[in-house]
Amino acid sequence: MNSDASVCQAHDYLLALGELAERFAQIERAPRYTDGMRENDAEHSFHLAISATELAANHYPDLDIGLITQFSLVHDLPESYCGDVRTFEISDQDRAKKEIAEKAATARLLNELPPHTAELLVRYENQVEPEARFVRLVDKMLPAIINITSGDADTFKEDYGINSIEELQSNREAFAAKLQAMFPEFQFIHLVMNKILTTSTEHEFHQ
């Protein structure tokens, strides 16, 4: 266990993960903070880990909260190679390109990750375990939370050209309905998400 080979192996894993963490933190996402800076993937993954774990601990005690935390930390790692693609009003063609790029990035990353982290990423990508599905659903509500907490009302106006509360509300209702169909087993999360989306929409156009 404490052989020179094991020490060297751990050394190499930690250096590789350090490089990954630095690269990951450089991937920008759409949501903006109070200072106008965009959220990065490392910040987003921390936000997801702490939020999904708390939701599960309080409302879904049958789920493995440790696994939820781990899935949250690895869920976007392929973006360290392919970047984050905004999916709001994305076309079918661009979504297909996104999926191809993410699959290629995942395959590349799995050849580089230490075994436990690689296994976690595969399990998350398979979306079979309830913890993986739970994390994927909670992930979808976080941009709206950032829009509320940051006080930034310009993300949708400047990035997507949406200038009316009716247009944004229509888009979000369709988004919520799609998620309801995809994840019917987490009804409480859908109720929370609907409240957050409503609050965010009102906030963005009534500051």
KELO-620443 format. One record per residue: chain; y, x, z of N, C-alpha, C, O in turn. Coordinates in pm, whole numbers. Layout:
BEGIN
LUMSE chain    nc2    nc1    nc3   cac2   cac1   cac3    cc2    cc1    cc3    oc2    oc1    oc3
LUMSE     A      Y      X      Z      Y      X      Z      Y      X      Z      Y      X      Z
...
# end
This chain:
BEGIN
LUMSE chain    nc2    nc1    nc3   cac2   cac1   cac3    cc2    cc1    cc3    oc2    oc1    oc3
LUMSE     A   -121     82      0      0      0      0    126     86      0    225     53    -65
LUMSE     A    121    199     76    238    284     85    223    413      5    283    515     38
LUMSE     A    142    407    -99    120    525   -182    244    557   -263    334    475   -279
LUMSE     A    245    679   -314    359    721   -398    371    631   -520    481    600   -565
LUMSE     A    256    589   -574    259    502   -692    324    369   -660    401    316   -740
LUMSE     A    292    313   -542    351    186   -503    501    198   -482    578    110   -520
LUMSE     A    543    309   -421    685    333   -400    758    343   -534    866    286   -551
LUMSE     A    699    415   -627    760    430   -759    766    296   -833    864    267   -901
LUMSE     A    660    216   -818    658     85   -882    769     -4   -828    841    -67   -905
LUMSE     A    783     -9   -694    888    -90   -633   1025    -39   -674   1116   -119   -699
LUMSE     A   1041     92   -680   1167    152   -724   1203    104   -864   1317     65   -890
LUMSE     A   1105    107   -954   1131     67  -1092   1163    -82  -1103   1252   -121  -1178
LUMSE     A   1090   -167  -1027   1118   -310  -1027   1261   -338   -983   1332   -418  -1043
LUMSE     A   1301   -270   -875   1434   -297   -819   1545   -253   -915   1648   -320   -925
LUMSE     A   1525   -141   -983   1625    -99  -1081   1634   -198  -1197   1743   -231  -1244
LUMSE     A   1517   -245  -1243   1516   -342  -1353   1583   -472  -1312   1659   -530  -1390
LUMSE     A   1556   -518  -1191   1618   -641  -1142   1767   -622  -1119   1845   -716  -1138
LUMSE     A   1807   -502  -1079   1950   -475  -1063   2024   -483  -1196   2134   -538  -1204
LUMSE     A   1962   -428  -1300   2023   -436  -1433   2029   -581  -1481   2128   -623  -1541
LUMSE     A   1922   -656  -1454   1920   -797  -1492   2029   -875  -1420   2098   -956  -1481
LUMSE     A   2044   -852  -1290   2145   -924  -1212   2286   -897  -1265   2368   -988  -1272
LUMSE     A   2312   -773  -1301   2445   -739  -1355   2468   -809  -1488   2575   -866  -1512
LUMSE     A   2368   -805  -1575   2380   -870  -1706   2394  -1021  -1691   2472  -1084  -1762
LUMSE     A   2319  -1077  -1598   2320  -1221  -1573   2456  -1268  -1526   2503  -1375  -1565
LUMSE     A   2521  -1188  -1443   2652  -1224  -1389   2763  -1218  -1493   2875  -1264  -1468
LUMSE     A   2733  -1162  -1609   2832  -1152  -1716   2825  -1269  -1814   2906  -1278  -1906
LUMSE     A   2727  -1358  -1795   2711  -1473  -1885   2800  -1586  -1837   2779  -1641  -1729
LUMSE     A   2900  -1621  -1916   2993  -1728  -1879   2938  -1865  -1915   2868  -1882  -2015
LUMSE     A   2973  -1963  -1831   2940  -2102  -1855   3070  -2180  -1879   3179  -2123  -1867
LUMSE     A   3060  -2307  -1911   3178  -2388  -1941   3265  -2420  -1819   3387  -2408  -1828
LUMSE     A   3208  -2459  -1704   3293  -2501  -1591   3388  -2391  -1545   3355  -2272  -1550
LUMSE     A   3506  -2433  -1500   3607  -2337  -1455   3636  -2357  -1307   3626  -2468  -1253
LUMSE     A   3673  -2247  -1244   3713  -2252  -1103   3863  -2274  -1091   3935  -2283  -1190
LUMSE     A   3909  -2283   -966   4050  -2310   -940   4141  -2208  -1006   4250  -2243  -1053
LUMSE     A   4098  -2081  -1012   4181  -1975  -1071   4173  -1971  -1222   4234  -1884  -1285
LUMSE     A   4099  -2064  -1283   4087  -2069  -1428   3971  -1988  -1484   3938  -2001  -1602
LUMSE     A   3908  -1905  -1400   3793  -1827  -1445   3672  -1919  -1463   3653  -2015  -1388
LUMSE     A   3593  -1886  -1562   3472  -1966  -1584   3360  -1920  -1491   3348  -1803  -1457
LUMSE     A   3279  -2017  -1451   3161  -1989  -1372   3065  -1901  -1452   3054  -1915  -1573
LUMSE     A   2996  -1809  -1383   2893  -1732  -1453   2754  -1775  -1408   2739  -1852  -1314
LUMSE     A   2653  -1724  -1476   2516  -1768  -1451   2466  -1733  -1311   2391  -1810  -1251
LUMSE     A   2509  -1619  -1258   2465  -1581  -1123   2523  -1677  -1020   2453  -1719   -928
LUMSE     A   2650  -1711  -1035   2713  -1806   -944   2648  -1943   -955   2623  -2010   -855
LUMSE     A   2622  -1984  -1077   2558  -2114  -1099   2420  -2121  -1035   2384  -2222   -974
LUMSE     A   2342  -2014  -1048   2207  -2014   -993   2209  -2020   -840   2124  -2085   -779
LUMSE     A   2306  -1952   -779   2321  -1962   -633   2358  -2105   -594   2303  -2160   -499
LUMSE     A   2452  -2163   -667   2494  -2301   -640   2376  -2396   -651   2358  -2484   -566
LUMSE     A   2294  -2379   -755   2178  -2465   -774   2076  -2444   -662   2022  -2541   -609
LUMSE     A   2051  -2319   -626   1950  -2291   -523   1986  -2356   -391   1901  -2419   -327
LUMSE     A   2111  -2342   -348   2149  -2396   -219   2158  -2549   -223   2129  -2615   -123
LUMSE     A   2198  -2606   -337   2213  -2751   -349   2078  -2820   -363   2050  -2917   -293
LUMSE     A   1993  -2770   -452   1862  -2833   -473   1775  -2822   -348   1702  -2916   -315
LUMSE     A   1784  -2709   -279   1705  -2692   -157   1749  -2791    -49   1666  -2851     19
LUMSE     A   1879  -2807    -34   1931  -2900     67   1892  -3044     33   1853  -3120    121
LUMSE     A   1903  -3083    -93   1865  -3218   -134   1717  -3244   -109   1679  -3350    -59
LUMSE     A   1634  -3148   -142   1491  -3166   -122   1456  -3172     26   1376  -3256     67
LUMSE     A   1516  -3086    106   1486  -3083    249   1520  -3215    316   1450  -3258    408
LUMSE     A   1625  -3279    272   1671  -3402    334   1612  -3529    274   1596  -3629    344
LUMSE     A   1578  -3526    145   1540  -3650     78   1404  -3647      9   1351  -3752    -27
LUMSE     A   1347  -3529    -10   1215  -3516    -73   1131  -3415      7   1097  -3308    -45
LUMSE     A   1099  -3449    132   1029  -3353    219    890  -3315    171    834  -3216    218
LUMSE     A    833  -3391     78    701  -3357     27    706  -3240    -72    603  -3180   -103
LUMSE     A    824  -3208   -121    838  -3096   -213    842  -2964   -136    880  -2960    -19
LUMSE     A    802  -2858   -202    803  -2723   -144    943  -2665   -163    979  -2623   -273
LUMSE     A   1022  -2662    -55   1161  -2620    -70   1173  -2471   -101   1269  -2428   -165
LUMSE     A   1077  -2392    -55   1080  -2251    -89   1062  -2229   -238   1127  -2144   -298
LUMSE     A    973  -2307   -297    949  -2298   -441   1072  -2348   -518   1106  -2293   -622
LUMSE     A   1136  -2450   -467   1258  -2501   -529   1366  -2393   -532   1433  -2375   -634
LUMSE     A   1382  -2322   -423   1480  -2213   -418   1446  -2107   -522   1535  -2059   -593
LUMSE     A   1320  -2070   -530   1280  -1965   -624   1297  -2010   -769   1346  -1933   -852
LUMSE     A   1258  -2133   -800   1278  -2184   -936   1427  -2186   -972   1464  -2155  -1085
LUMSE     A   1511  -2222   -876   1655  -2227   -902   1708  -2089   -940   1794  -2078  -1028
LUMSE     A   1659  -1987   -875   1708  -1852   -900   1666  -1797  -1036   1737  -1714  -1094
LUMSE     A   1552  -1843  -1088   1504  -1789  -1216   1529  -1881  -1334   1505  -1841  -1448
LUMSE     A   1575  -2003  -1311   1572  -2105  -1417   1652  -2068  -1541   1615  -2109  -1651
LUMSE     A   1759  -1992  -1526   1841  -1957  -1642   1831  -1810  -1681   1913  -1763  -1761
LUMSE     A   1735  -1738  -1629   1727  -1594  -1658   1722  -1561  -1807   1778  -1459  -1846
LUMSE     A   1656  -1642  -1892   1657  -1608  -2035   1798  -1599  -2095   1819  -1531  -2195
LUMSE     A   1893  -1666  -2033   2029  -1660  -2085   2091  -1521  -2072   2194  -1493  -2131
LUMSE     A   2027  -1434  -1993   2075  -1296  -1985   2066  -1227  -2120   2133  -1127  -2144
LUMSE     A   1982  -1282  -2209   1970  -1229  -2344   2030  -1321  -2450   2086  -1272  -2549
LUMSE     A   2020  -1452  -2432   2066  -1542  -2539   2199  -1609  -2507   2256  -1677  -2593
LUMSE     A   2250  -1592  -2385   2377  -1653  -2347   2361  -1801  -2314   2254  -1860  -2333
LUMSE     A   2469  -1860  -2265   2470  -2003  -2233   2533  -2079  -2348   2642  -2046  -2394
LUMSE     A   2465  -2181  -2393   2517  -2266  -2501   2556  -2400  -2441   2476  -2464  -2374
LUMSE     A   2678  -2441  -2465   2725  -2569  -2411   2654  -2684  -2484   2647  -2687  -2607
LUMSE     A   2603  -2777  -2406   2524  -2885  -2465   2598  -3018  -2471   2543  -3116  -2521
LUMSE     A   2720  -3023  -2421   2796  -3148  -2428   2826  -3180  -2573   2892  -3101  -2642
LUMSE     A   2778  -3295  -2621   2795  -3339  -2759   2737  -3241  -2860   2785  -3232  -2973
LUMSE     A   2633  -3168  -2821   2572  -3072  -2913   2496  -3146  -3024   2437  -3251  -2998
LUMSE     A   2499  -3093  -3145   2428  -3154  -3256   2280  -3122  -3246   2240  -3028  -3178
LUMSE     A   2198  -3201  -3315   2054  -3176  -3316   2023  -3039  -3375   1933  -2970  -3328
LUMSE     A   2098  -3001  -3477   2076  -2871  -3541   2106  -2757  -3446   2029  -2661  -3436
LUMSE     A   2218  -2767  -3375   2254  -2661  -3281   2161  -2660  -3160   2133  -2553  -3104
LUMSE     A   2112  -2777  -3120   2016  -2780  -3009   1885  -2710  -3049   1825  -2639  -2969
LUMSE     A   1843  -2732  -3173   1721  -2667  -3221   1739  -2515  -3223   1648  -2441  -3186
LUMSE     A   1857  -2469  -3267   1886  -2325  -3267   1885  -2270  -3125   1835  -2161  -3100
LUMSE     A   1941  -2347  -3033   1944  -2307  -2892   1803  -2289  -2838   1774  -2190  -2770
LUMSE     A   1716  -2384  -2867   1578  -2378  -2816   1502  -2260  -2873   1425  -2196  -2803
LUMSE     A   1524  -2230  -3000   1458  -2114  -3062   1506  -1985  -2997   1426  -1896  -2967
LUMSE     A   1637  -1974  -2976   1693  -1854  -2914   1643  -1837  -2771   1614  -1725  -2728
LUMSE     A   1632  -1946  -2698   1586  -1938  -2560   1438  -1899  -2552   1399  -1824  -2463
LUMSE     A   1358  -1949  -2644   1216  -1911  -2646   1200  -1763  -2674   1118  -1695  -2613
LUMSE     A   1279  -1712  -2767   1272  -1569  -2800   1319  -1485  -2680   1260  -1382  -2650
LUMSE     A   1425  -1530  -2615   1476  -1458  -2498   1376  -1459  -2384   1358  -1359  -2314
LUMSE     A   1310  -1573  -2365   1209  -1583  -2260   1093  -1489  -2286   1048  -1420  -2195
LUMSE     A   1046  -1485  -2409    935  -1395  -2444    973  -1250  -2420    893  -1172  -2368
LUMSE     A   1094  -1213  -2456   1140  -1075  -2434   1148  -1045  -2285   1106   -938  -2240
LUMSE     A   1201  -1138  -2210   1221  -1117  -2067   1088  -1107  -1993   1074  -1028  -1900
LUMSE     A    990  -1186  -2034    861  -1185  -1965    791  -1050  -1978    705  -1016  -1897
LUMSE     A    826   -974  -2080    769   -840  -2096    838   -738  -2007    791   -625  -1995
LUMSE     A    949   -777  -1946   1028   -683  -1867   1029   -715  -1717   1053   -627  -1635
LUMSE     A   1004   -841  -1682   1016   -882  -1543    899   -834  -1459    788   -819  -1510
LUMSE     A    922   -809  -1329    811   -784  -1237    720   -907  -1233    764  -1017  -1267
LUMSE     A    594   -890  -1193    494   -998  -1209    527  -1128  -1137    508  -1236  -1194
LUMSE     A    576  -1123  -1014    603  -1247   -941    716  -1325  -1007    707  -1447  -1023
LUMSE     A    822  -1256  -1045    937  -1322  -1109    898  -1377  -1245    940  -1486  -1283
LUMSE     A    817  -1302  -1317    770  -1351  -1448    686  -1477  -1431    701  -1573  -1507
LUMSE     A    599  -1478  -1332    516  -1595  -1308    600  -1717  -1273    573  -1827  -1320
LUMSE     A    703  -1697  -1190    792  -1807  -1153    861  -1864  -1276    872  -1986  -1291
LUMSE     A    908  -1776  -1364    978  -1823  -1484    884  -1903  -1574    923  -2006  -1628
LUMSE     A    761  -1857  -1590    663  -1931  -1671    638  -2068  -1610    635  -2169  -1681
LUMSE     A    619  -2073  -1481    593  -2201  -1414    712  -2295  -1428    695  -2415  -1450
LUMSE     A    833  -2242  -1417    951  -2328  -1434    959  -2380  -1577    983  -2499  -1599
LUMSE     A    939  -2292  -1674    949  -2332  -1814    843  -2435  -1851    866  -2519  -1937
LUMSE     A    728  -2430  -1787    623  -2528  -1817    661  -2669  -1774    611  -2766  -1831
LUMSE     A    748  -2683  -1675    797  -2813  -1629    684  -2910  -1594    690  -3028  -1627
LUMSE     A    581  -2858  -1528    469  -2940  -1485    480  -2974  -1337    460  -3089  -1298
LUMSE     A    511  -2876  -1256    519  -2897  -1112    642  -2981  -1076    747  -2965  -1138
LUMSE     A    630  -3070   -978    744  -3155   -942    866  -3075   -898    979  -3117   -920
LUMSE     A    844  -2960   -836    957  -2877   -794   1036  -2825   -914   1159  -2815   -909
LUMSE     A    966  -2791  -1021   1033  -2744  -1142   1115  -2856  -1205   1228  -2834  -1249
LUMSE     A   1059  -2974  -1210   1130  -3088  -1267   1251  -3126  -1179   1357  -3160  -1231
LUMSE     A   1233  -3119  -1050   1342  -3150   -957   1460  -3055   -980   1575  -3098   -987
LUMSE     A   1430  -2926   -991   1535  -2827  -1013   1607  -2852  -1145   1730  -2842  -1153
LUMSE     A   1531  -2885  -1246   1594  -2909  -1377   1688  -3028  -1372   1794  -3026  -1435
LUMSE     A   1651  -3131  -1299   1737  -3248  -1289   1863  -3218  -1208   1973  -3251  -1251
LUMSE     A   1848  -3158  -1091   1964  -3127  -1007   2061  -3035  -1082   2183  -3046  -1067
LUMSE     A   2007  -2946  -1161   2089  -2854  -1243   2191  -2930  -1328   2301  -2880  -1351
LUMSE     A   2154  -3049  -1373   2238  -3123  -1467   2364  -3181  -1401   2460  -3214  -1471
LUMSE     A   2365  -3195  -1269   2482  -3254  -1205   2587  -3151  -1161   2699  -3187  -1126
LUMSE     A   2550  -3023  -1162   2639  -2923  -1104   2771  -2900  -1178   2872  -2877  -1113
LUMSE     A   2774  -2906  -1313   2905  -2890  -1378   3008  -2992  -1332   3125  -2959  -1317
LUMSE     A   2965  -3116  -1310   3059  -3219  -1264   3108  -3187  -1123   3224  -3214  -1090
LUMSE     A   3022  -3129  -1041   3064  -3090   -906   3170  -2981   -913   3268  -2985   -839
LUMSE     A   3150  -2882  -1000   3249  -2776  -1015   3382  -2834  -1061   3488  -2792  -1014
LUMSE     A   3378  -2931  -1152   3502  -2993  -1199   3576  -3063  -1087   3699  -3067  -1086
LUMSE     A   3502  -3119   -992   3565  -3186   -878   3622  -3085   -780   3739  -3094   -742
LUMSE     A   3541  -2988   -741   3583  -2896   -636   3689  -2796   -681   3767  -2747   -599
LUMSE     A   3692  -2766   -810   3789  -2667   -859   3926  -2726   -883   4025  -2652   -890
LUMSE     A   3934  -2858   -896   4062  -2920   -927   4105  -2899  -1070   4222  -2917  -1104
LUMSE     A   4010  -2861  -1157   4041  -2836  -1297   4019  -2962  -1379   3906  -3012  -1390
LUMSE     A   4128  -3015  -1437   4116  -3138  -1515   4114  -3112  -1665   4116  -3207  -1744
LUMSE     A   4110  -2985  -1705   4130  -2954  -1846   4003  -2912  -1920   4009  -2888  -2041
LUMSE     A   3891  -2902  -1853   3770  -2853  -1921   3734  -2939  -2040   3714  -2887  -2149
LUMSE     A   3725  -3070  -2021   3685  -3157  -2131   3798  -3174  -2233   3773  -3187  -2352
LUMSE     A   3921  -3174  -2186   4034  -3191  -2278   4048  -3070  -2369   4063  -3086  -2490
LUMSE     A   4044  -2950  -2311   4066  -2830  -2391   3942  -2783  -2465   3951  -2736  -2578
LUMSE     A   3827  -2794  -2401   3705  -2742  -2463   3643  -2838  -2564   3583  -2795  -2662
LUMSE     A   3658  -2969  -2539   3589  -3067  -2622   3682  -3168  -2689   3636  -3252  -2767
LUMSE     A   3809  -3161  -2660   3903  -3251  -2724   3893  -3395  -2679   3929  -3486  -2753
LUMSE     A   3843  -3418  -2559   3832  -3554  -2505   3959  -3586  -2427   3991  -3517  -2331
LUMSE     A   4030  -3690  -2469   4160  -3718  -2410   4169  -3856  -2346   4277  -3900  -2308
LUMSE     A   4056  -3924  -2335   4059  -4055  -2270   3944  -4069  -2173   3835  -4016  -2196
LUMSE     A   3970  -4140  -2065   3867  -4161  -1965   3754  -4247  -2023   3639  -4232  -1981
LUMSE     A   3785  -4334  -2116   3684  -4421  -2177   3583  -4338  -2257   3463  -4362  -2251
LUMSE     A   3634  -4241  -2333   3545  -4158  -2413   3454  -4073  -2325   3334  -4062  -2351
LUMSE     A   3512  -4015  -2221   3431  -3933  -2131   3329  -4018  -2056   3215  -3976  -2039
LUMSE     A   3370  -4137  -2013   3279  -4226  -1942   3163  -4267  -2030   3049  -4274  -1985
LUMSE     A   3191  -4295  -2157   3086  -4334  -2250   2984  -4222  -2268   2863  -4246  -2268
LUMSE     A   3033  -4101  -2283   2944  -3986  -2298   2858  -3967  -2175   2739  -3937  -2185
LUMSE     A   2918  -3983  -2060   2845  -3960  -1936   2744  -4070  -1906   2639  -4045  -1847
LUMSE     A   2774  -4191  -1946   2677  -4300  -1929   2553  -4274  -2015   2440  -4297  -1971
LUMSE     A   2575  -4226  -2137   2462  -4193  -2224   2381  -4076  -2167   2258  -4075  -2173
LUMSE     A   2452  -3979  -2112   2388  -3863  -2050   2302  -3905  -1931   2188  -3861  -1917
LUMSE     A   2357  -3992  -1845   2284  -4039  -1728   2161  -4120  -1768   2056  -4107  -1705
LUMSE     A   2173  -4201  -1871   2060  -4281  -1918   1948  -4192  -1972   1830  -4219  -1949
LUMSE     A   1985  -4088  -2042   1886  -3994  -2095   1810  -3926  -1982   1687  -3913  -1988
LUMSE     A   1882  -3882  -1878   1817  -3816  -1765   1728  -3913  -1689   1622  -3874  -1640
LUMSE     A   1771  -4038  -1677   1690  -4140  -1610   1555  -4155  -1680   1452  -4168  -1615
LUMSE     A   1558  -4153  -1812   1434  -4165  -1888   1347  -4041  -1876   1224  -4050  -1877
LUMSE     A   1408  -3925  -1866   1335  -3800  -1859   1274  -3774  -1722   1165  -3717  -1711
LUMSE     A   1344  -3818  -1616   1302  -3787  -1479   1299  -3915  -1395   1376  -3927  -1300
LUMSE     A   1213  -4009  -1426   1214  -4138  -1355   1166  -4128  -1210   1186  -4221  -1132
LUMSE     A   1103  -4017  -1174   1044  -4006  -1041   1145  -3972   -931   1110  -3974   -813
LUMSE     A   1269  -3939   -968   1367  -3897   -868   1485  -3995   -863   1598  -3959   -897
LUMSE     A   1457  -4117   -821   1560  -4221   -826   1680  -4191   -736   1794  -4221   -772
LUMSE     A   1655  -4133   -621   1768  -4103   -531   1865  -4004   -597   1986  -4019   -584
LUMSE     A   1812  -3905   -667   1898  -3807   -735   1981  -3874   -843   2096  -3836   -864
LUMSE     A   1925  -3972   -912   2002  -4044  -1014   2117  -4122   -950   2226  -4128  -1007
LUMSE     A   2095  -4180   -835   2203  -4251   -766   2314  -4155   -727   2433  -4185   -743
LUMSE     A   2276  -4039   -675   2375  -3938   -638   2450  -3890   -761   2572  -3876   -759
LUMSE     A   2376  -3864   -868   2439  -3815   -990   2538  -3915  -1047   2647  -3877  -1091
LUMSE     A   2503  -4043  -1048   2594  -4144  -1099   2724  -4146  -1020   2832  -4161  -1077
LUMSE     A   2714  -4130   -889   2834  -4127   -806   2920  -4004   -835   3042  -4012   -843
LUMSE     A   2853  -3890   -851   2925  -3766   -881   2992  -3773  -1018   3107  -3732  -1032
LUMSE     A   2921  -3824  -1117   2980  -3834  -1251   3100  -3928  -1252   3199  -3900  -1319
LUMSE     A   3091  -4038  -1177   3204  -4131  -1169   3323  -4065  -1101   3436  -4077  -1148
LUMSE     A   3298  -3996   -991   3406  -3926   -919   3469  -3820  -1006   3592  -3807  -1009
LUMSE     A   3386  -3744  -1078   3438  -3638  -1163   3522  -3693  -1277   3629  -3639  -1308
LUMSE     A   3475  -3801  -1340   3550  -3861  -1451   3687  -3910  -1404   3788  -3885  -1469
LUMSE     A   3690  -3979  -1292   3817  -4028  -1238   3908  -3913  -1200   4028  -3919  -1223
LUMSE     A   3851  -3809  -1143   3929  -3694  -1101   3994  -3625  -1221   4111  -3587  -1216
LUMSE     A   3918  -3609  -1327   3967  -3534  -1443   4082  -3603  -1514   4160  -3537  -1583
LUMSE     A   4095  -3735  -1497   4202  -3804  -1569   4304  -3869  -1476   4394  -3940  -1522
LUMSE     A   4291  -3845  -1345   4385  -3908  -1252   4438  -3810  -1148   4464  -3849  -1034
LUMSE     A   4452  -3685  -1186   4510  -3590  -1090   4659  -3616  -1075   4726  -3546   -998
# end
